[in-house]
């Protein structure tokens, strides 16, 4: 649940140009995604959708965290919800590929 709240807060902070709030939301999001026991795939997919639909492409704050989580926990890409997100959000697949190539 917290990952979703932090993603929404980040999106609102971006909308209202509240950089301080945006930074805090990103930090809390990164911390929350680090504990796999505190979120499920459905929640994570919702955060992916928020991150990729509510922020411009040049804003990599949450997107980088999402890609790091997916690359570190590669078993998540086997989940149907995550697979569907990869198909439906082309920028996510691109960002994951860039992370793997770096």
SEMAR-302135 format. One record per residue: chain; x negated, y, z negated of N, C-alpha, C, O in turn. Coordinates in Angstrom, 3 decimals, padded with zeros to 6 digits, always signed. Atoms other than C-alpha are relative to their C-alpha. Example, Ala and Ser with C-alpha at 12.3 -4.5 7.8 and 13.67 -1.06 7.14 Angstrom:
2
<drenfi unit="A" n_xx="-000.890" n_yy="-001.190" n_zz="+000.000" ca_xx="-012.300" ca_yy="-004.500" ca_zz="-007.800" c_xx="-000.900" c_yy="+001.200" c_zz="+000.000" o_xx="-001.936" o_yy="+001.181" o_zz="-000.665"/>
<drenfi unit="A" n_xx="+000.820" n_yy="-001.190" n_zz="+000.060" ca_xx="-013.670" ca_yy="-001.060" ca_zz="-007.140" c_xx="+000.770" c_yy="+001.090" c_zz="-000.730" o_xx="+000.261" o_yy="+002.198" o_zz="-000.899"/>
END
This chain:
102
<drenfi unit="A" n_xx="-000.817" n_yy="-001.197" n_zz="+000.000" ca_xx="+000.000" ca_yy="+000.000" ca_zz="+000.000" c_xx="-000.860" c_yy="+001.259" c_zz="+000.000" o_xx="-000.529" o_yy="+002.240" o_zz="+000.667"/>
<drenfi unit="A" n_xx="+000.836" n_yy="-001.195" n_zz="+000.072" ca_xx="-002.786" ca_yy="+002.431" ca_zz="-000.810" c_xx="-000.637" c_yy="+000.365" c_zz="+001.333" o_xx="-000.795" o_yy="+001.543" o_zz="+001.654"/>
<drenfi unit="A" n_xx="+000.614" n_yy="-000.310" n_zz="-001.289" ca_xx="-004.404" ca_yy="+002.087" ca_zz="+002.588" c_xx="+000.969" c_yy="+000.802" c_zz="+000.863" o_xx="+000.564" o_yy="+001.724" o_zz="+001.571"/>
<drenfi unit="A" n_xx="-001.019" n_yy="-000.691" n_zz="-000.782" ca_xx="-001.162" ca_yy="+003.230" ca_zz="+004.169" c_xx="+000.191" c_yy="+001.440" c_zz="-000.482" o_xx="+000.303" o_yy="+002.359" o_zz="+000.328"/>
<drenfi unit="A" n_xx="-000.152" n_yy="-001.345" n_zz="+000.571" ca_xx="-000.785" ca_yy="+006.203" ca_zz="+001.823" c_xx="-001.180" c_yy="+000.878" c_zz="+000.387" o_xx="-000.993" o_yy="+002.031" o_zz="+000.777"/>
<drenfi unit="A" n_xx="+001.189" n_yy="-000.795" n_zz="-000.332" ca_xx="-004.362" ca_yy="+007.343" ca_zz="+002.439" c_xx="-000.052" c_yy="+000.339" c_zz="+001.489" o_xx="-000.494" o_yy="+001.425" o_zz="+001.863"/>
<drenfi unit="A" n_xx="-000.039" n_yy="-000.272" n_zz="-001.439" ca_xx="-003.930" ca_yy="+007.033" ca_zz="+006.212" c_xx="+001.013" c_yy="+001.104" c_zz="+000.314" o_xx="+000.743" o_yy="+001.991" o_zz="+001.124"/>
<drenfi unit="A" n_xx="-001.022" n_yy="-001.037" n_zz="-000.212" ca_xx="-000.742" ca_yy="+009.114" ca_zz="+006.097" c_xx="-000.494" c_yy="+001.360" c_zz="-000.512" o_xx="-000.263" o_yy="+002.389" o_zz="+000.123"/>
<drenfi unit="A" n_xx="+000.529" n_yy="-001.243" n_zz="+000.559" ca_xx="-002.435" ca_yy="+011.713" ca_zz="+003.893" c_xx="-001.053" c_yy="+000.593" c_zz="+000.927" o_xx="-001.101" o_yy="+001.808" o_zz="+001.121"/>
<drenfi unit="A" n_xx="+001.021" n_yy="-000.443" n_zz="-000.949" ca_xx="-005.341" ca_yy="+011.905" ca_zz="+006.336" c_xx="+000.667" c_yy="+000.652" c_zz="+001.215" o_xx="+000.245" o_yy="+001.714" o_zz="+001.673"/>
<drenfi unit="A" n_xx="-000.714" n_yy="-000.529" n_zz="-001.172" ca_xx="-002.928" ca_yy="+012.444" ca_zz="+009.228" c_xx="+000.634" c_yy="+001.357" c_zz="-000.319" o_xx="+000.580" o_yy="+002.275" o_zz="+000.499"/>
<drenfi unit="A" n_xx="-000.591" n_yy="-001.287" n_zz="+000.401" ca_xx="-001.111" ca_yy="+015.213" ca_zz="+007.339" c_xx="-001.081" c_yy="+001.066" c_zz="-000.172" o_xx="-000.898" o_yy="+002.215" o_zz="+000.228"/>
<drenfi unit="A" n_xx="+001.096" n_yy="-000.949" n_zz="+000.187" ca_xx="-004.403" ca_yy="+016.842" ca_zz="+006.387" c_xx="-000.528" c_yy="+000.471" c_zz="+001.354" o_xx="-000.883" o_yy="+001.639" o_zz="+001.512"/>
<drenfi unit="A" n_xx="+000.428" n_yy="-000.387" n_zz="-001.339" ca_xx="-005.410" ca_yy="+016.801" ca_zz="+010.044" c_xx="+001.013" c_yy="+000.960" c_zz="+000.626" o_xx="+000.635" o_yy="+001.961" o_zz="+001.236"/>
<drenfi unit="A" n_xx="-001.058" n_yy="-000.840" n_zz="-000.561" ca_xx="-002.073" ca_yy="+018.293" ca_zz="+011.078" c_xx="-000.064" c_yy="+001.425" c_zz="-000.535" o_xx="+000.125" o_yy="+002.385" o_zz="+000.213"/>
<drenfi unit="A" n_xx="+000.021" n_yy="-001.319" n_zz="+000.637" ca_xx="-002.426" ca_yy="+021.171" ca_zz="+008.610" c_xx="-001.408" c_yy="+000.573" c_zz="-000.166" o_xx="-001.599" o_yy="+001.573" o_zz="-000.859"/>
<drenfi unit="A" n_xx="+001.396" n_yy="-000.462" n_zz="+000.037" ca_xx="-006.208" ca_yy="+021.572" ca_zz="+009.040" c_xx="-000.526" c_yy="+000.175" c_zz="-001.422" o_xx="-001.221" o_yy="+001.145" o_zz="-001.724"/>
<drenfi unit="A" n_xx="+000.456" n_yy="-000.026" n_zz="+001.390" ca_xx="-006.851" ca_yy="+020.827" ca_zz="+005.366" c_xx="-001.224" c_yy="-000.917" c_zz="-000.119" o_xx="-001.107" o_yy="-002.074" o_zz="-000.522"/>
<drenfi unit="A" n_xx="+001.214" n_yy="+000.815" n_zz="-000.098" ca_xx="-010.447" ca_yy="+019.622" ca_zz="+005.697" c_xx="-000.369" c_yy="-000.669" c_zz="-001.321" o_xx="-000.792" o_yy="-001.825" o_zz="-001.322"/>
<drenfi unit="A" n_xx="+000.332" n_yy="+000.594" n_zz="+001.300" ca_xx="-011.000" ca_yy="+019.051" ca_zz="+001.968" c_xx="+000.864" c_yy="-001.215" c_zz="-000.295" o_xx="+000.363" o_yy="-002.253" o_zz="-000.727"/>
<drenfi unit="A" n_xx="-000.922" n_yy="+001.111" n_zz="+000.212" ca_xx="-007.916" ca_yy="+016.857" ca_zz="+001.697" c_xx="-000.299" c_yy="-001.145" c_zz="+000.963" o_xx="-000.212" o_yy="-002.318" o_zz="+000.601"/>
<drenfi unit="A" n_xx="+000.324" n_yy="+000.999" n_zz="-001.005" ca_xx="-008.884" ca_yy="+015.066" ca_zz="+004.871" c_xx="-001.218" c_yy="-000.837" c_zz="-000.429" o_xx="-001.229" o_yy="-002.059" o_zz="-000.278"/>
<drenfi unit="A" n_xx="+001.203" n_yy="+000.687" n_zz="+000.471" ca_xx="-012.308" ca_yy="+014.211" ca_zz="+003.443" c_xx="+000.321" c_yy="-000.947" c_zz="-001.154" o_xx="-000.144" o_yy="-002.086" o_zz="-001.180"/>
<drenfi unit="A" n_xx="-000.379" n_yy="+000.834" n_zz="+001.144" ca_xx="-010.816" ca_yy="+012.905" ca_zz="+000.200" c_xx="+000.820" c_yy="-001.202" c_zz="+000.464" o_xx="+000.598" o_yy="-002.322" o_zz="+000.002"/>
<drenfi unit="A" n_xx="-000.835" n_yy="+001.092" n_zz="-000.506" ca_xx="-008.218" ca_yy="+010.839" ca_zz="+002.079" c_xx="-000.858" c_yy="-001.047" c_zz="+000.724" o_xx="-000.626" o_yy="-002.248" o_zz="+000.586"/>
<drenfi unit="A" n_xx="+000.892" n_yy="+000.932" n_zz="-000.694" ca_xx="-010.948" ca_yy="+009.320" ca_zz="+004.262" c_xx="-000.814" c_yy="-000.822" c_zz="-000.999" o_xx="-000.958" o_yy="-002.032" o_zz="-000.826"/>
<drenfi unit="A" n_xx="+000.784" n_yy="+000.709" n_zz="+001.006" ca_xx="-013.069" ca_yy="+008.417" ca_zz="+001.233" c_xx="+000.852" c_yy="-001.035" c_zz="-000.727" o_xx="+000.420" o_yy="-002.166" o_zz="-000.951"/>
<drenfi unit="A" n_xx="-000.895" n_yy="+000.920" n_zz="+000.705" ca_xx="-010.106" ca_yy="+006.864" ca_zz="-000.564" c_xx="+000.437" c_yy="-001.140" c_zz="+000.918" o_xx="+000.594" o_yy="-002.278" o_zz="+000.475"/>
<drenfi unit="A" n_xx="-000.355" n_yy="+001.030" n_zz="-000.972" ca_xx="-009.118" ca_yy="+005.005" ca_zz="+002.602" c_xx="-001.134" c_yy="-001.014" c_zz="+000.118" o_xx="-000.893" o_yy="-002.221" o_zz="+000.111"/>
<drenfi unit="A" n_xx="+001.161" n_yy="+000.891" n_zz="-000.109" ca_xx="-012.630" ca_yy="+003.581" ca_zz="+002.937" c_xx="-000.113" c_yy="-000.890" c_zz="-001.238" o_xx="-000.393" o_yy="-002.083" o_zz="-001.122"/>
<drenfi unit="A" n_xx="+000.059" n_yy="+000.779" n_zz="+001.239" ca_xx="-012.589" ca_yy="+002.481" ca_zz="-000.704" c_xx="+001.110" c_yy="-001.041" c_zz="-000.038" o_xx="+000.876" o_yy="-002.194" o_zz="-000.397"/>
<drenfi unit="A" n_xx="-001.148" n_yy="+000.914" n_zz="+000.036" ca_xx="-009.128" ca_yy="+000.933" ca_zz="-000.408" c_xx="-000.147" c_yy="-001.148" c_zz="+000.997" o_xx="+000.239" o_yy="-002.279" o_zz="+000.700"/>
<drenfi unit="A" n_xx="+000.162" n_yy="+001.071" n_zz="-000.985" ca_xx="-009.990" ca_yy="-001.006" ca_zz="+002.751" c_xx="-001.116" c_yy="-000.960" c_zz="-000.400" o_xx="-001.179" o_yy="-002.081" o_zz="+000.105"/>
<drenfi unit="A" n_xx="+001.089" n_yy="+000.853" n_zz="+000.451" ca_xx="-013.062" ca_yy="-002.393" ca_zz="+001.011" c_xx="+000.453" c_yy="-001.159" c_zz="-000.864" o_xx="-000.265" o_yy="-002.150" o_zz="-001.002"/>
<drenfi unit="A" n_xx="-000.524" n_yy="+001.062" n_zz="+000.851" ca_xx="-010.898" ca_yy="-004.501" ca_zz="-001.288" c_xx="+001.124" c_yy="-000.710" c_zz="+000.744" o_xx="+002.273" o_yy="-000.269" o_zz="+000.711"/>
<drenfi unit="A" n_xx="-000.945" n_yy="+000.733" n_zz="-000.857" ca_xx="-009.158" ca_yy="-007.027" ca_zz="+000.972" c_xx="+001.203" c_yy="-000.521" c_zz="-000.777" o_xx="+002.243" o_yy="-000.797" o_zz="-000.178"/>
<drenfi unit="A" n_xx="-001.104" n_yy="+000.497" n_zz="+000.820" ca_xx="-006.967" ca_yy="-008.183" ca_zz="-001.933" c_xx="+001.101" c_yy="+001.042" c_zz="-000.211" o_xx="+002.184" o_yy="+000.715" o_zz="-000.697"/>
<drenfi unit="A" n_xx="-000.977" n_yy="-001.067" n_zz="+000.263" ca_xx="-005.166" ca_yy="-004.835" ca_zz="-002.045" c_xx="+000.824" c_yy="+000.392" c_zz="+001.218" o_xx="+001.617" o_yy="+001.330" o_zz="+001.138"/>
<drenfi unit="A" n_xx="-000.803" n_yy="-000.298" n_zz="-001.181" ca_xx="-003.703" ca_yy="-004.834" ca_zz="+001.474" c_xx="+000.202" c_yy="-001.253" c_zz="+000.829" o_xx="-000.548" o_yy="-002.223" o_zz="+000.716"/>
<drenfi unit="A" n_xx="-000.265" n_yy="+001.136" n_zz="-000.882" ca_xx="-002.199" ca_yy="-007.184" ca_zz="+004.026" c_xx="-000.103" c_yy="+000.450" c_zz="+001.452" o_xx="-000.244" o_yy="+001.640" o_zz="+001.735"/>
<drenfi unit="A" n_xx="+000.183" n_yy="-000.314" n_zz="-001.427" ca_xx="-002.414" ca_yy="-007.367" ca_zz="+007.808" c_xx="+001.062" c_yy="+000.960" c_zz="+000.514" o_xx="+000.764" o_yy="+001.859" o_zz="+001.300"/>
<drenfi unit="A" n_xx="-001.073" n_yy="-000.888" n_zz="-000.465" ca_xx="+000.950" ca_yy="-005.708" ca_zz="+008.349" c_xx="-000.293" c_yy="+001.445" c_zz="-000.384" o_xx="-000.151" o_yy="+002.352" o_zz="+000.436"/>
<drenfi unit="A" n_xx="+000.373" n_yy="-001.349" n_zz="+000.460" ca_xx="-000.123" ca_yy="-002.703" ca_zz="+006.267" c_xx="-001.168" c_yy="+000.547" c_zz="+000.801" o_xx="-001.175" o_yy="+001.708" o_zz="+001.209"/>
<drenfi unit="A" n_xx="+001.188" n_yy="-000.448" n_zz="-000.717" ca_xx="-003.462" ca_yy="-002.563" ca_zz="+008.000" c_xx="+000.351" c_yy="+000.417" c_zz="+001.420" o_xx="-000.152" o_yy="+001.427" o_zz="+001.913"/>
<drenfi unit="A" n_xx="-000.425" n_yy="-000.352" n_zz="-001.356" ca_xx="-001.831" ca_yy="-002.560" ca_zz="+011.435" c_xx="+000.727" c_yy="+001.338" c_zz="-000.008" o_xx="+000.546" o_yy="+002.146" o_zz="+000.904"/>
<drenfi unit="A" n_xx="-000.679" n_yy="-001.298" n_zz="+000.105" ca_xx="+000.384" ca_yy="+000.316" ca_zz="+010.318" c_xx="-001.011" c_yy="+001.135" c_zz="-000.129" o_xx="-000.830" o_yy="+002.203" o_zz="+000.454"/>
<drenfi unit="A" n_xx="+001.020" n_yy="-001.042" n_zz="+000.143" ca_xx="-002.710" ca_yy="+002.258" ca_zz="+009.281" c_xx="-000.734" c_yy="+000.225" c_zz="+001.313" o_xx="-001.094" o_yy="+001.353" o_zz="+001.649"/>
<drenfi unit="A" n_xx="+000.643" n_yy="-000.123" n_zz="-001.312" ca_xx="-004.308" ca_yy="+001.524" ca_zz="+012.647" c_xx="+000.866" c_yy="+000.852" c_zz="+000.922" o_xx="+000.368" o_yy="+001.742" o_zz="+001.611"/>
<drenfi unit="A" n_xx="-000.921" n_yy="-000.762" n_zz="-000.842" ca_xx="-001.236" ca_yy="+002.861" ca_zz="+014.416" c_xx="+000.024" c_yy="+001.478" c_zz="-000.391" o_xx="+000.056" o_yy="+002.353" o_zz="+000.475"/>
<drenfi unit="A" n_xx="+000.020" n_yy="-001.395" n_zz="+000.474" ca_xx="-001.249" ca_yy="+006.005" ca_zz="+012.257" c_xx="-001.300" c_yy="+000.672" c_zz="+000.425" o_xx="-001.288" o_yy="+001.780" o_zz="+000.960"/>
<drenfi unit="A" n_xx="+001.306" n_yy="-000.593" n_zz="-000.316" ca_xx="-004.967" ca_yy="+006.596" ca_zz="+012.757" c_xx="-000.143" c_yy="+000.300" c_zz="+001.482" o_xx="-000.705" o_yy="+001.332" o_zz="+001.850"/>
<drenfi unit="A" n_xx="+000.175" n_yy="-000.180" n_zz="-001.439" ca_xx="-004.797" ca_yy="+006.207" ca_zz="+016.519" c_xx="+001.091" c_yy="+000.832" c_zz="+000.657" o_xx="+000.910" o_yy="+001.304" o_zz="+001.779"/>
<drenfi unit="A" n_xx="-001.074" n_yy="-000.792" n_zz="-000.618" ca_xx="-001.511" ca_yy="+008.018" ca_zz="+017.123" c_xx="+000.099" c_yy="+001.420" c_zz="-000.542" o_xx="+000.680" o_yy="+002.291" o_zz="+000.106"/>
<drenfi unit="A" n_xx="-000.203" n_yy="-001.311" n_zz="+000.631" ca_xx="-001.765" ca_yy="+010.986" ca_zz="+014.780" c_xx="-001.236" c_yy="+000.890" c_zz="-000.015" o_xx="-001.178" o_yy="+002.027" o_zz="-000.483"/>
<drenfi unit="A" n_xx="+001.223" n_yy="-000.798" n_zz="-000.032" ca_xx="-005.340" ca_yy="+012.164" ca_zz="+015.307" c_xx="-000.571" c_yy="-000.004" c_zz="+001.410" o_xx="-000.384" o_yy="-000.970" o_zz="+002.150"/>
<drenfi unit="A" n_xx="+000.599" n_yy="-000.052" n_zz="-001.343" ca_xx="-007.203" ca_yy="+013.277" ca_zz="+018.438" c_xx="-001.150" c_yy="-001.009" c_zz="+000.137" o_xx="-001.745" o_yy="-001.424" o_zz="-000.858"/>
<drenfi unit="A" n_xx="+001.056" n_yy="+000.982" n_zz="-000.262" ca_xx="-009.706" ca_yy="+010.906" ca_zz="+020.064" c_xx="-001.340" c_yy="+000.380" c_zz="-000.613" o_xx="-002.105" o_yy="-000.495" o_zz="-001.018"/>
<drenfi unit="A" n_xx="+001.301" n_yy="-000.438" n_zz="+000.521" ca_xx="-012.634" ca_yy="+013.003" ca_zz="+018.859" c_xx="-000.095" c_yy="-000.134" c_zz="-001.524" o_xx="-001.183" o_yy="-000.020" o_zz="-002.089"/>
<drenfi unit="A" n_xx="-000.038" n_yy="+000.144" n_zz="+001.454" ca_xx="-011.565" ca_yy="+012.486" ca_zz="+015.218" c_xx="-000.223" c_yy="-001.469" c_zz="-000.350" o_xx="+000.681" o_yy="-002.294" o_zz="-000.211"/>
<drenfi unit="A" n_xx="+000.374" n_yy="+001.396" n_zz="+000.244" ca_xx="-013.351" ca_yy="+009.308" ca_zz="+014.178" c_xx="+000.061" c_yy="-000.404" c_zz="-001.468" o_xx="-000.320" o_yy="-001.524" o_zz="-001.808"/>
<drenfi unit="A" n_xx="-000.007" n_yy="+000.280" n_zz="+001.433" ca_xx="-012.820" ca_yy="+009.496" ca_zz="+010.413" c_xx="+000.563" c_yy="-001.361" c_zz="-000.363" o_xx="-000.184" o_yy="-002.243" o_zz="-000.787"/>
<drenfi unit="A" n_xx="-000.615" n_yy="+001.272" n_zz="+000.333" ca_xx="-010.338" ca_yy="+006.676" ca_zz="+009.874" c_xx="-000.322" c_yy="-001.063" c_zz="+001.035" o_xx="-000.443" o_yy="-002.243" o_zz="+000.705"/>
<drenfi unit="A" n_xx="+000.263" n_yy="+000.961" n_zz="-001.076" ca_xx="-011.059" ca_yy="+005.062" ca_zz="+013.217" c_xx="-001.305" c_yy="-000.759" c_zz="-000.240" o_xx="-001.367" o_yy="-001.970" o_zz="-000.028"/>
<drenfi unit="A" n_xx="+001.274" n_yy="+000.662" n_zz="+000.296" ca_xx="-014.668" ca_yy="+004.343" ca_zz="+012.244" c_xx="+000.157" c_yy="-001.006" c_zz="-001.133" o_xx="-000.380" o_yy="-002.111" o_zz="-001.066"/>
<drenfi unit="A" n_xx="-000.213" n_yy="+000.900" n_zz="+001.140" ca_xx="-013.568" ca_yy="+002.817" ca_zz="+008.937" c_xx="+000.747" c_yy="-001.246" c_zz="+000.462" o_xx="+000.392" o_yy="-002.363" o_zz="+000.085"/>
<drenfi unit="A" n_xx="-000.784" n_yy="+001.122" n_zz="-000.513" ca_xx="-011.008" ca_yy="+000.641" ca_zz="+010.725" c_xx="-000.883" c_yy="-000.954" c_zz="+000.793" o_xx="-000.807" o_yy="-002.169" o_zz="+000.611"/>
<drenfi unit="A" n_xx="+000.882" n_yy="+000.838" n_zz="-000.822" ca_xx="-013.592" ca_yy="-000.619" ca_zz="+013.201" c_xx="-001.028" c_yy="-000.735" c_zz="-000.846" o_xx="-001.353" o_yy="-001.888" o_zz="-000.562"/>
<drenfi unit="A" n_xx="+000.954" n_yy="+000.656" n_zz="+000.906" ca_xx="-016.078" ca_yy="-001.368" ca_zz="+010.432" c_xx="+000.675" c_yy="-001.149" c_zz="-000.728" o_xx="+000.103" o_yy="-002.233" o_zz="-000.848"/>
<drenfi unit="A" n_xx="-000.739" n_yy="+001.067" n_zz="+000.691" ca_xx="-013.448" ca_yy="-003.353" ca_zz="+008.526" c_xx="+000.221" c_yy="-001.178" c_zz="+000.943" o_xx="-000.004" o_yy="-002.328" o_zz="+000.564"/>
<drenfi unit="A" n_xx="-000.264" n_yy="+001.076" n_zz="-000.959" ca_xx="-012.527" ca_yy="-005.327" ca_zz="+011.651" c_xx="-001.270" c_yy="-000.741" c_zz="+000.405" o_xx="-001.234" o_yy="-001.947" o_zz="+000.646"/>
<drenfi unit="A" n_xx="+001.239" n_yy="+000.676" n_zz="-000.379" ca_xx="-016.147" ca_yy="-006.037" ca_zz="+012.511" c_xx="-000.572" c_yy="-000.817" c_zz="-001.159" o_xx="-001.171" o_yy="-001.869" o_zz="-000.935"/>
<drenfi unit="A" n_xx="+000.510" n_yy="+000.736" n_zz="+001.168" ca_xx="-017.054" ca_yy="-007.127" ca_zz="+008.976" c_xx="+000.880" c_yy="-001.184" c_zz="-000.356" o_xx="+000.404" o_yy="-002.198" o_zz="-000.867"/>
<drenfi unit="A" n_xx="-000.948" n_yy="+001.080" n_zz="+000.302" ca_xx="-013.945" ca_yy="-009.251" ca_zz="+008.593" c_xx="+000.590" c_yy="-000.493" c_zz="+001.314" o_xx="+001.784" o_yy="-000.343" o_zz="+001.573"/>
<drenfi unit="A" n_xx="-000.390" n_yy="+000.386" n_zz="-001.356" ca_xx="-013.815" ca_yy="-010.714" ca_zz="+012.075" c_xx="+001.156" c_yy="-000.997" c_zz="+000.025" o_xx="+001.837" o_yy="-001.126" o_zz="+001.043"/>
<drenfi unit="A" n_xx="-001.137" n_yy="+000.916" n_zz="+000.053" ca_xx="-011.294" ca_yy="-013.329" ca_zz="+010.943" c_xx="+001.329" c_yy="+000.755" c_zz="+000.150" o_xx="+002.337" o_yy="+000.165" o_zz="+000.538"/>
<drenfi unit="A" n_xx="-001.223" n_yy="-000.797" n_zz="-000.158" ca_xx="-008.743" ca_yy="-010.491" ca_zz="+010.947" c_xx="+000.449" c_yy="+000.070" c_zz="+001.456" o_xx="+001.644" o_yy="+000.162" o_zz="+001.735"/>
<drenfi unit="A" n_xx="-000.367" n_yy="-000.096" n_zz="-001.419" ca_xx="-008.876" ca_yy="-010.369" ca_zz="+014.746" c_xx="+000.751" c_yy="-001.242" c_zz="+000.472" o_xx="+001.309" o_yy="-001.245" o_zz="+001.570"/>
<drenfi unit="A" n_xx="-000.770" n_yy="+001.202" n_zz="-000.323" ca_xx="-007.334" ca_yy="-013.855" ca_zz="+014.736" c_xx="+001.459" c_yy="+000.118" c_zz="-000.438" o_xx="+002.301" o_yy="-000.690" o_zz="-000.046"/>
<drenfi unit="A" n_xx="-001.375" n_yy="-000.206" n_zz="+000.464" ca_xx="-004.213" ca_yy="-012.525" ca_zz="+013.025" c_xx="+000.851" c_yy="+000.551" c_zz="+001.145" o_xx="+000.417" o_yy="+001.463" o_zz="+001.849"/>
<drenfi unit="A" n_xx="-000.854" n_yy="-000.461" n_zz="-001.099" ca_xx="-001.302" ca_yy="-012.054" ca_zz="+015.462" c_xx="+000.275" c_yy="+001.506" c_zz="-000.021" o_xx="+000.328" o_yy="+002.142" o_zz="+001.032"/>
<drenfi unit="A" n_xx="-000.290" n_yy="-001.433" n_zz="+000.108" ca_xx="-000.564" ca_yy="-008.546" ca_zz="+014.142" c_xx="-001.183" c_yy="+000.839" c_zz="+000.503" o_xx="-000.999" o_yy="+001.836" o_zz="+001.201"/>
<drenfi unit="A" n_xx="+001.201" n_yy="-000.720" n_zz="-000.427" ca_xx="-004.145" ca_yy="-007.405" ca_zz="+014.708" c_xx="-000.204" c_yy="-000.168" c_zz="+001.500" o_xx="-000.554" o_yy="+000.786" o_zz="+002.196"/>
<drenfi unit="A" n_xx="+000.138" n_yy="+000.258" n_zz="-001.430" ca_xx="-004.268" ca_yy="-009.039" ca_zz="+018.129" c_xx="+000.964" c_yy="+000.889" c_zz="+000.797" o_xx="+000.598" o_yy="+001.441" o_zz="+001.834"/>
<drenfi unit="A" n_xx="-000.993" n_yy="-000.852" n_zz="-000.671" ca_xx="-001.110" ca_yy="-007.172" ca_zz="+019.112" c_xx="-000.454" c_yy="+001.461" c_zz="-000.010" o_xx="-000.283" o_yy="+002.171" o_zz="+000.982"/>
<drenfi unit="A" n_xx="+000.502" n_yy="-001.376" n_zz="+000.082" ca_xx="-002.639" ca_yy="-003.888" ca_zz="+017.911" c_xx="-001.140" c_yy="+000.217" c_zz="+000.992" o_xx="-001.227" o_yy="+001.273" o_zz="+001.619"/>
<drenfi unit="A" n_xx="+001.103" n_yy="-000.105" n_zz="-000.959" ca_xx="-005.755" ca_yy="-004.562" ca_zz="+020.004" c_xx="+000.525" c_yy="+000.134" c_zz="+001.424" o_xx="-000.051" o_yy="+000.855" o_zz="+002.238"/>
<drenfi unit="A" n_xx="-000.602" n_yy="-000.098" n_zz="-001.330" ca_xx="-003.545" ca_yy="-005.020" ca_zz="+023.052" c_xx="+000.723" c_yy="+001.329" c_zz="+000.197" o_xx="+000.681" o_yy="+001.909" o_zz="+001.282"/>
<drenfi unit="A" n_xx="-000.833" n_yy="-001.193" n_zz="-000.119" ca_xx="-001.331" ca_yy="-002.024" ca_zz="+022.323" c_xx="-000.724" c_yy="+001.319" c_zz="-000.179" o_xx="-000.197" o_yy="+002.370" o_zz="+000.184"/>
<drenfi unit="A" n_xx="+000.758" n_yy="-001.232" n_zz="+000.244" ca_xx="-004.014" ca_yy="+000.485" ca_zz="+021.344" c_xx="-001.365" c_yy="-000.147" c_zz="+000.680" o_xx="-002.333" o_yy="-000.562" o_zz="+000.044"/>
<drenfi unit="A" n_xx="+001.247" n_yy="+000.194" n_zz="-000.745" ca_xx="-006.702" ca_yy="+000.482" ca_zz="+024.054" c_xx="-001.215" c_yy="+000.677" c_zz="-000.637" o_xx="-002.328" o_yy="+000.158" o_zz="-000.551"/>
<drenfi unit="A" n_xx="+001.137" n_yy="-000.698" n_zz="+000.624" ca_xx="-008.852" ca_yy="+002.985" ca_zz="+022.170" c_xx="-000.591" c_yy="-000.810" c_zz="-001.144" o_xx="-001.785" o_yy="-000.704" o_zz="-001.425"/>
<drenfi unit="A" n_xx="+000.504" n_yy="+000.845" n_zz="+001.085" ca_xx="-009.130" ca_yy="+000.528" ca_zz="+019.281" c_xx="-000.975" c_yy="-001.031" c_zz="+000.559" o_xx="-002.062" o_yy="-001.221" o_zz="+000.012"/>
<drenfi unit="A" n_xx="+000.899" n_yy="+000.985" n_zz="-000.619" ca_xx="-010.627" ca_yy="-002.141" ca_zz="+021.528" c_xx="-001.284" c_yy="+000.672" c_zz="+000.470" o_xx="-002.373" o_yy="+000.124" o_zz="+000.301"/>
<drenfi unit="A" n_xx="+001.180" n_yy="-000.743" n_zz="-000.464" ca_xx="-012.965" ca_yy="+000.449" ca_zz="+023.046" c_xx="-000.910" c_yy="+000.347" c_zz="-001.175" o_xx="-002.125" o_yy="+000.167" o_zz="-001.097"/>
<drenfi unit="A" n_xx="+000.792" n_yy="-000.385" n_zz="+001.166" ca_xx="-014.082" ca_yy="+001.678" ca_zz="+019.622" c_xx="-000.697" c_yy="-001.203" c_zz="-000.634" o_xx="-001.845" o_yy="-001.104" o_zz="-001.067"/>
<drenfi unit="A" n_xx="+000.623" n_yy="+001.221" n_zz="+000.526" ca_xx="-014.704" ca_yy="-001.880" ca_zz="+018.409" c_xx="-001.175" c_yy="-000.437" c_zz="+000.863" o_xx="-002.224" o_yy="-000.828" o_zz="+000.351"/>
<drenfi unit="A" n_xx="+001.072" n_yy="+000.376" n_zz="-000.914" ca_xx="-016.771" ca_yy="-002.623" ca_zz="+021.477" c_xx="-001.205" c_yy="+000.923" c_zz="-000.180" o_xx="-002.343" o_yy="+000.456" o_zz="-000.214"/>
<drenfi unit="A" n_xx="+001.098" n_yy="-000.949" n_zz="+000.214" ca_xx="-018.830" ca_yy="+000.547" ca_zz="+020.970" c_xx="-000.753" c_yy="-000.325" c_zz="-001.284" o_xx="-001.983" o_yy="-000.281" o_zz="-001.311"/>
<drenfi unit="A" n_xx="+000.637" n_yy="+000.333" n_zz="+001.280" ca_xx="-019.496" ca_yy="-000.433" ca_zz="+017.352" c_xx="-000.869" c_yy="-001.246" c_zz="+000.126" o_xx="-001.968" o_yy="-001.305" o_zz="-000.425"/>
<drenfi unit="A" n_xx="+000.755" n_yy="+001.251" n_zz="-000.170" ca_xx="-020.627" ca_yy="-003.909" ca_zz="+018.369" c_xx="-001.251" c_yy="+000.199" c_zz="+000.843" o_xx="-002.250" o_yy="-000.495" o_zz="+000.653"/>
<drenfi unit="A" n_xx="+001.131" n_yy="-000.231" n_zz="-000.896" ca_xx="-022.956" ca_yy="-002.530" ca_zz="+021.042" c_xx="-001.078" c_yy="+000.892" c_zz="-000.602" o_xx="-002.198" o_yy="+000.949" o_zz="-000.094"/>
<drenfi unit="A" n_xx="+000.970" n_yy="-000.932" n_zz="+000.606" ca_xx="-024.670" ca_yy="-000.024" ca_zz="+018.771" c_xx="-000.967" c_yy="-000.745" c_zz="-000.886" o_xx="-001.855" o_yy="-000.135" o_zz="-001.481"/>
END
